[in-house]
Amino acid sequence: MTQPKKRVFIGRERELAILKDLSLSRSASFAVIKGRRRIGKSRLIQEFGKSLRTLYFLGLAPEEKISPYDQRRHFANQLEKQIGVGGIQAHDWDHLFGHLAKQASSGQILIVLDEINWMGSKDPTFLPKLKTAWDTEFSKNPQLILILSGSMSGWIEDHILKSTGFLGRITQDITLEELPLNKCSQFWGSHAKRVSAYEKFKILSVTGGVPLYLELIRPDLTAEENIQRLCFSREGLLFNEFDRIFSDLFSRRTKTYRKIIEQLTYTAAPMDRILSQLGTKASGVFSDYLDDLVKTGYLTRDHTWSIKTLRESKTSQYRLKDNYLRFYLRYIEPKRNLINRVGTITPPQWHTIMGFQFENLVLNNRPALYQILGLNSNEIEFDNPFIQTKTKAREGCQIDLLIQTHYHTLYLCEIKFSKKEIGVSIIQEVQEKIKRLVLPRGFSIRPVLIHVNGVSESVEDSDFFSHIVDFSRLFEGG
């Protein structure tokens, strides 16, 4: 009989080391872990806690009929199962935390409250009573570690990290981002060295560096076969994942969040353009919607800056940072009815979004790029996609990634996806951007080309680019 494969923990060495330091502390520790759905928060906690006595509690997913009492009853049921005692009343959080505190009064113990926003979002007494329990009970055990975890980063930030009630109590605040490419490559296991960077890219153009999605890869299958079973089959996780994300995280305002995401599937945009396309007016509430999507890791806000003064500009664009959301809206959703009817279909061609997905992967892996360019992070003053707006005195210019260093050097990075070798016309494109860019006196500019399927000999022989970076190099490293 074939033994089931053991689930391997990949990456997160830095975060794991931070958590392990807590177990060496001489006083009780209070940590917060946040990040988008499926990013590996629970898996990280599980890996950290595998040698510790652990009491783990998961909030109930938000449904319209779920009441504060339902959350307390669910918490009480989990506590009863873990400590082997029945009959715990769920009328009050003070009572529940008191029972929990008795179980955690001495010895090394890890308490985890997972999806904390689900537990507390409908009950105004939850967080104040948790704070009281920490002050009067949990913190008295110097070997206790309390971890709060959740996917709704904005809620956690507003109600816990910025709350005066928790001021000075949080020992560690950890935000999990997508895994870097060198870690993503490890999900191909023993096949990794035999699978091309382009083959990996095709998968990552759908999954990004999201650990759970990558765990579902079958390395023995092609990218197209994997994408078919995950995205274009009725039973595939990524076929239904979009609805889960929005119902779990944004249940009350799903339509508004979805409309914003839909607008950004085609291009990055400033707030005024998003507002115009949605036919709505600027408001603090709308800004909060955008902020929520940024904090949960689905969007990023790219600020430009003044090269001369190093001041951040008011000019900024919102960019869809999450590869899966774009892929779903552009390619899976239009085929939903057909897939539900027939069960599975062959994946359509998705090359039209490859440029966006490629750019996201490079921008999400800047530390690896900087290592290739020989840049120390301490040298970098600013780095971001850069927009020079058009005025009467200058032409407009948009740069995929501009890096400004202490030494008055600008690295102008052209992130170029192509199914074939990139030809010599790329030089003219980048020359035009350099010509338009307004440079202060004394600045040097070094053009960089980042590609995935090679460049022609003419491009290499031209000696125009300071660096030509093959995407495969971003997979290298520890």
C-alpha positions in Angstrom: 0.0 0.0 0.0 1.4 3.4 -1.0 2.1 5.7 2.0 0.6 9.2 1.8 3.1 11.9 1.1 4.2 13.8 4.2 3.3 17.5 4.0 6.6 19.5 3.8 7.0 22.9 5.3 8.8 25.2 2.9 10.2 28.7 3.5 9.3 31.1 6.4 12.7 30.6 8.0 12.8 34.2 9.2 9.3 34.2 10.6 9.9 30.8 12.3 13.1 32.2 13.9 11.1 35.2 15.3 8.5 32.9 16.8 11.1 30.6 18.3 12.7 33.5 20.0 9.4 34.0 21.9 9.8 30.6 23.5 13.1 31.7 25.0 11.6 34.9 26.5 11.5 35.3 30.3 8.0 36.8 30.2 4.7 35.9 28.5 4.6 36.8 24.8 1.8 38.2 22.7 2.1 37.9 18.9 0.0 38.9 15.9 0.2 37.1 12.5 -1.7 38.5 9.6 -1.8 38.0 5.8 -4.1 37.1 2.9 -6.1 33.9 2.8 -4.1 30.8 2.1 -0.8 32.6 2.7 0.3 30.0 5.4 -0.5 31.7 8.7 -2.0 28.5 10.3 0.7 26.4 8.7 3.5 28.6 10.2 1.9 28.4 13.7 1.5 24.7 13.4 5.2 24.3 12.5 6.2 26.5 15.3 4.0 24.8 17.8 4.7 21.2 17.0 6.9 20.7 20.0 4.8 22.9 22.4 1.6 22.1 24.3 -1.0 24.0 22.2 -4.6 25.1 22.7 -5.9 26.1 19.3 -9.2 27.9 18.6 -10.6 28.8 15.2 -13.4 31.4 14.7 -16.6 30.6 12.9 -16.6 31.8 9.3 -18.9 34.9 9.0 -22.4 34.0 7.9 -25.4 36.3 8.2 -27.0 34.2 11.0 -23.8 33.6 13.0 -24.3 35.5 16.3 -21.8 36.5 19.0 -23.2 33.6 21.1 -22.5 31.2 18.3 -18.9 32.3 18.3 -18.7 31.8 22.1 -20.4 28.4 22.0 -18.0 27.3 19.2 -15.0 28.5 21.3 -16.4 26.6 24.4 -16.9 23.4 22.3 -13.2 23.6 21.1 -12.0 24.2 24.6 -14.0 21.2 26.0 -12.6 18.9 23.3 -9.0 19.9 24.0 -9.1 19.8 27.8 -11.5 16.8 28.1 -14.1 18.7 30.3 -17.7 19.2 29.4 -20.4 21.6 30.4 -18.5 24.9 29.9 -21.0 27.8 29.7 -20.7 30.2 26.8 -22.7 33.2 28.1 -19.7 35.4 28.5 -16.1 35.8 27.3 -14.8 36.5 30.8 -16.0 33.1 31.8 -14.5 31.4 28.7 -11.1 33.1 29.1 -11.1 32.3 32.8 -11.5 28.6 32.0 -8.7 28.9 29.4 -6.4 30.7 31.9 -6.7 27.9 34.4 -5.4 25.5 31.8 -2.5 27.8 30.9 -1.5 29.0 34.3 1.9 27.3 34.4 4.5 25.6 32.1 5.3 26.3 28.5 2.1 26.6 26.5 0.9 28.1 23.2 -2.6 29.6 22.8 -3.7 30.3 19.3 -6.8 32.4 18.4 -7.1 31.9 14.6 -9.2 34.1 12.4 -9.5 36.5 15.3 -11.6 38.9 13.2 -14.3 36.2 12.8 -14.4 35.7 16.6 -14.6 39.4 17.5 -16.0 41.4 14.7 -19.7 41.2 15.8 -19.1 41.4 19.6 -17.9 44.7 21.0 -17.0 43.0 24.3 -14.6 40.4 22.8 -11.4 42.5 22.5 -11.7 44.4 25.8 -12.3 41.1 27.7 -9.4 39.5 25.9 -7.2 42.4 26.9 -8.4 42.0 30.5 -7.7 38.3 30.4 -4.2 39.0 29.2 -3.5 41.6 31.9 -4.9 39.6 34.8 -4.4 36.0 33.8 -2.4 35.0 30.7 0.6 37.4 31.3 1.2 35.9 34.7 2.6 32.7 33.2 6.1 33.7 31.9 6.2 30.7 29.6 2.9 31.4 27.8 2.7 32.5 24.2 -0.5 34.0 22.8 -0.9 34.3 19.0 -3.7 36.1 17.3 -4.0 35.3 13.6 -6.3 36.5 10.8 -6.8 37.2 7.2 -8.6 40.6 7.6 -5.4 42.6 8.2 -7.2 45.9 8.2 -9.5 44.8 11.0 -6.6 43.5 13.0 -4.6 46.7 12.5 -7.5 49.0 13.4 -8.9 47.1 16.4 -5.8 45.5 17.9 -2.5 47.0 16.7 -3.7 50.6 16.8 -5.9 50.1 19.8 -4.9 51.9 23.0 -6.1 48.9 24.9 -3.4 46.7 23.4 -0.7 49.4 23.4 2.6 48.0 24.7 1.4 44.5 24.9 2.1 43.1 21.4 5.5 41.5 21.4 5.7 40.7 17.6 3.6 41.8 14.6 4.3 39.5 11.6 2.8 40.0 8.1 3.1 37.1 5.8 3.7 37.9 2.1 3.9 35.5 -0.9 6.8 33.1 -0.8 9.9 34.3 -2.8 10.6 32.5 -6.1 13.5 30.4 -4.8 11.1 28.9 -2.2 8.3 28.5 -4.8 10.7 26.3 -6.9 11.0 23.8 -4.0 7.3 22.8 -4.5 8.5 21.0 -7.6 10.6 18.8 -5.4 13.0 16.5 -7.1 11.6 17.7 -10.5 12.7 21.3 -9.8 15.9 21.3 -11.8 14.4 19.6 -14.8 11.4 22.0 -15.1 12.2 25.2 -17.0 11.8 28.6 -15.6 9.1 29.3 -18.2 7.1 26.2 -17.2 7.3 27.3 -13.6 6.3 30.8 -14.6 3.1 29.5 -16.3 2.0 28.0 -13.0 3.1 31.0 -10.9 1.2 33.3 -13.3 -1.9 31.7 -11.8 -0.9 30.9 -8.2 1.7 33.6 -7.4 3.7 32.6 -4.3 0.7 31.4 -2.3 1.8 28.3 -0.4 -1.5 26.3 -0.4 -1.9 26.8 -4.1 1.7 25.6 -4.7 1.2 22.6 -2.5 -1.5 21.4 -5.0 1.0 21.2 -7.9 1.7 17.8 -9.3 5.3 18.1 -10.5 4.9 15.1 -12.9 2.2 17.1 -14.9 2.8 20.0 -17.3 1.7 23.5 -16.4 -1.3 23.2 -18.6 -2.4 19.9 -17.0 -2.0 21.3 -13.5 -3.9 24.5 -14.4 -6.7 22.4 -16.0 -7.2 20.2 -12.8 -6.9 23.2 -10.4 -8.8 25.9 -12.3 -10.9 24.4 -15.1 -12.4 21.4 -13.4 -15.5 21.6 -11.3 -13.7 20.1 -8.3 -10.6 22.2 -8.6 -9.7 24.3 -5.5 -9.0 27.4 -7.7 -12.3 27.0 -9.5 -14.2 28.1 -6.4 -11.5 29.9 -4.5 -12.6 33.4 -5.6 -16.0 33.1 -4.0 -14.5 31.8 -0.8 -12.1 34.8 -0.6 -14.9 37.3 -1.0 -17.5 35.6 1.2 -15.1 35.0 4.0 -13.3 38.4 4.0 -15.7 40.9 2.6 -19.1 39.4 3.3 -20.8 42.7 3.9 -19.4 44.7 1.0 -18.6 42.0 -1.5 -20.0 43.8 -4.5 -18.0 47.0 -4.0 -14.7 45.2 -3.4 -15.3 43.0 -6.4 -16.0 46.0 -8.7 -12.7 47.5 -7.7 -10.8 44.3 -8.4 -12.5 43.9 -11.8 -11.4 47.4 -12.8 -7.8 46.7 -12.0 -7.6 43.4 -13.9 -6.8 45.2 -17.1 -4.4 47.9 -15.8 -3.2 49.7 -12.7 -5.0 53.0 -12.1 -5.1 56.0 -9.8 -8.1 56.5 -7.5 -9.8 59.1 -9.6 -9.8 56.8 -12.6 -11.2 53.9 -10.5 -13.9 56.2 -9.2 -14.8 57.4 -12.7 -15.0 53.9 -14.1 -17.3 52.9 -11.2 -19.4 56.0 -11.5 -19.0 57.0 -7.9 -17.6 60.0 -6.0 -14.6 60.2 -3.7 -15.3 59.6 -0.1 -13.6 58.4 3.1 -15.5 55.2 2.8 -14.2 54.4 -0.7 -10.7 55.1 0.4 -11.2 52.6 3.2 -12.3 50.0 0.7 -9.1 50.5 -1.2 -7.1 50.5 2.0 -8.7 47.2 3.1 -7.7 45.5 -0.2 -4.1 46.8 0.2 -3.9 45.6 3.8 -5.2 42.2 2.9 -2.6 41.8 0.3 -4.7 41.8 -2.9 -3.8 45.3 -4.1 -0.7 47.4 -3.7 -0.5 51.2 -3.9 2.6 52.2 -6.0 3.7 55.7 -5.1 5.9 57.7 -7.4 8.4 60.3 -6.1 10.5 63.3 -7.0 13.9 62.1 -8.2 15.4 65.5 -7.3 14.0 65.9 -3.7 13.3 62.3 -2.8 9.8 63.4 -1.7 7.0 61.0 -2.2 4.5 62.4 -4.7 0.8 62.6 -4.4 0.7 60.6 -7.7 0.0 56.9 -7.0 -1.6 54.0 -8.7 -3.4 50.9 -7.3 -2.2 47.7 -8.9 -3.7 44.2 -8.6 -0.9 42.4 -6.9 -2.6 39.0 -6.7 -2.1 36.9 -9.8 -4.9 34.4 -9.0 -7.6 37.1 -8.8 -6.7 38.5 -12.3 -6.5 35.0 -13.8 -9.9 34.0 -12.3 -11.8 37.1 -13.5 -10.2 37.0 -17.0 -10.3 33.3 -17.7 -12.1 31.1 -15.2 -15.3 33.1 -14.5 -16.3 33.4 -18.2 -16.2 29.6 -18.4 -18.0 28.8 -15.1 -21.3 27.8 -16.5 -19.6 25.6 -19.1 -17.4 23.9 -16.5 -20.3 23.4 -14.1 -22.2 21.7 -17.0 -19.5 19.4 -18.4 -17.1 19.0 -15.4 -13.8 20.0 -17.0 -12.5 21.9 -20.0 -9.1 22.5 -21.7 -7.5 25.7 -20.4 -7.9 28.6 -22.9 -4.8 30.6 -24.0 -4.0 33.1 -21.4 -1.0 34.9 -22.9 -2.8 38.3 -22.9 -2.3 38.7 -19.1 1.2 37.1 -19.0 2.8 40.6 -19.0 0.9 41.7 -15.9 1.5 38.4 -14.1 5.2 38.5 -15.0 5.5 42.0 -13.7 3.9 41.1 -10.4 6.2 38.2 -9.9 9.3 40.4 -10.5 8.0 43.2 -8.3 7.2 40.8 -5.5 10.7 39.5 -5.7 12.8 42.7 -5.7 15.3 41.5 -3.0 16.4 38.7 -5.4 16.7 41.1 -8.3 18.7 43.6 -6.2 21.1 40.8 -5.3 21.6 40.1 -9.0 22.2 43.8 -9.7 24.7 43.9 -6.9 22.7 46.4 -4.9 22.6 46.5 -1.1 19.2 47.4 0.2 20.8 50.1 2.3 21.9 51.9 -0.9 18.3 52.2 -2.2 16.5 55.5 -1.7 13.3 54.7 -3.6 12.1 51.8 -5.7 8.7 51.4 -7.4 6.9 51.5 -10.7 7.4 55.1 -11.7 5.1 57.5 -13.5 6.1 60.9 -14.8 2.9 62.8 -15.6 2.6 64.8 -18.8 2.8 68.6 -18.4 3.4 71.5 -20.8 7.1 71.3 -20.0 7.6 67.6 -20.2 6.3 64.4 -21.8 4.7 61.6 -19.9 6.7 58.5 -19.0 5.9 55.1 -17.3 8.6 52.8 -16.1 8.0 49.2 -14.9 10.5 49.6 -12.0 12.8 52.5 -11.2 15.4 52.1 -8.5 17.1 55.2 -7.2 20.3 54.8 -5.1 22.3 57.0 -2.7 24.9 57.5 -5.4 22.7 59.4 -7.9 22.2 56.3 -10.0 18.9 55.2 -11.5 18.3 51.7 -12.6 15.5 51.8 -15.2 14.1 48.2 -15.3 12.0 47.1 -18.3 10.1 43.9 -17.2 9.3 42.3 -20.6 7.3 39.1 -21.1 7.5 37.5 -24.5 6.8 34.0 -25.8 9.8 34.3 -28.1 13.2 35.9 -27.9 13.0 39.7 -27.4 14.2 41.5 -30.5 16.2 44.7 -31.0 13.1 46.9 -31.0 13.2 46.8 -27.2 16.2 49.1 -27.3 14.2 51.8 -29.0 11.4 51.5 -26.5 13.7 51.9 -23.5 15.6 54.7 -25.2 12.4 56.6 -25.7 11.6 56.3 -21.9 15.1 57.5 -21.0 14.6 60.4 -23.4 11.3 61.4 -21.8 12.5 61.0 -18.2 13.5 64.3 -16.6 16.8 63.8 -14.9 18.4 66.2 -12.4 22.0 67.2 -13.1 24.6 64.7 -12.1 22.4 61.5 -12.3 23.5 58.4 -14.2 21.0 56.0 -15.7 21.5 52.2 -16.1 18.9 50.4 -18.2 18.0 46.8 -17.1 16.1 44.2 -19.1 14.3 41.4 -17.3 13.0 38.6 -19.6 11.8 35.0 -19.4 12.3 33.5 -22.9 15.7 34.9 -24.0 16.9 37.9 -26.0 18.3 38.0 -29.5 22.0 38.3 -30.2 21.5 41.8 -31.5 20.2 42.9 -28.1 23.2 41.2 -26.3 25.7 42.6 -28.8 24.4 46.1 -28.6 25.8 46.5 -25.1 22.9 48.9 -24.4 21.6 47.3 -21.2 23.7 47.4 -18.1 22.1 44.1 -17.0 20.1 41.6 -18.9 18.4 39.4 -16.3 16.9 36.0 -17.1 13.8 35.2 -14.9 15.4 31.9 -14.1 18.0 33.7 -12.0 15.3 34.8 -9.6 14.8 31.1 -8.6 18.3 30.9 -7.4 19.4 31.3 -3.8 18.8 29.6 -0.5 
